[in-house]
Amino acid sequence: MLRARWLVGLLMVLGLGVGCGDDGGGTYVVVEVQRGIIPATTAVRSLHVELDLGGQPFQHTFTPPSGDVTLPARVGFLIRTGAGALAVRVTARDAAASALAIGTKTAIVERGVTTTVTVALDTAATAPAHLVIDRTSHDFGDALLSTASSPVSFSIENDGGQPSGALALTLGGADASSFNLSGAACQGLTLAAGASCAVTISFAPGSAGIRTASLTVTADPGGTVVSSLTGRGALPGSLGVLPASHAFGGAATGTQSAPQTFTVSNNGGVSTSSVMVALTGSDLGQFSLGTDTCSGAPLAAAATC
């Protein structure tokens, strides 16, 4: 049976465990924790101490009532029964309960003899699984209605030190149906430490206007990452000309009438291909095309020439 006492600088004592108040015949073990590889500027909020004496385990997390742990620190245990090889493992944690460093030590415990075990926090703690995504947002730009854009790749990585749980990928949001996810390479996959996988998403709007959705990837352990998706559904380029018709009136043979300006506009949602202006009809020879600022270039959405 183990009972623990918490001592920082041998000034503060907290009784824990079973049978407090009766120390007769027990053996004290004092675990002295050294800072080791933890930088002096890094705050330690708690120490998690694990003991194992002949298969009899005990563990407890010691946290000062206020402030951080001052290292070196001393943690005292009263061992009621047993003697022999004692294994000690100490994990230092920060305010978020994340492991900072680990220290281990073994010692021989003799009944009735106080034993001090010095443990240096000299081993880097293995970071838990942690998912990251290379694109936290992406704008697909304009896409014609019911026409898929070029697919875009999204890479999901586990930058932690332990394997992740199975990945679960979902598309959500008001316009999720406007985006196509190809996630077979990642769905249900467990990522080893440092491993990654990739999925692709394309934008295929069913109606005009701004469309939004989100890609959510979750694993336990590993956490959740989200990428915001946007795109604009656009009508195809559509040319119009004003005036739609024009009567030049009479003109003497061999003379020219006053010129008439016609404005070409793109009434669609995306740029047209290269514009070509030409005169056609049975009396083509009676008309001539003057200045032309439209031919040979595409016309942007809502633009005129």
URZIVEN-V406672 format. One record per run of one state. SS is the DSSP state (h for helix, s for strand, l for the rest). FROM is the first residue (numbers start at 1). TO is the last residue. Records with the same first field share a line. If there is no record, write none. Layout:
SS->FROM-TO + FROM-TO
//
This chain:
l->1-1 + 8-14 + 16-26 + 35-45 + 54-55 + 64-72 + 80-83 + 94-98 + 110-114 + 121-122 + 125-130 + 134-136 + 145-151 + 159-165 + 167-167 + 173-175 + 183-189 + 191-195 + 204-208 + 220-222 + 235-238 + 243-262 + 267-273 + 275-283 + 287-297 + 299-303 + 305-305
s->2-7 + 15-15 + 27-34 + 46-53 + 56-63 + 73-79 + 84-93 + 99-109 + 115-120 + 123-124 + 131-133 + 137-144 + 152-158 + 166-166 + 168-172 + 179-182 + 190-190 + 196-203 + 209-219 + 223-234 + 239-242 + 263-266 + 274-274 + 298-298 + 304-304
h->176-178 + 284-286
//
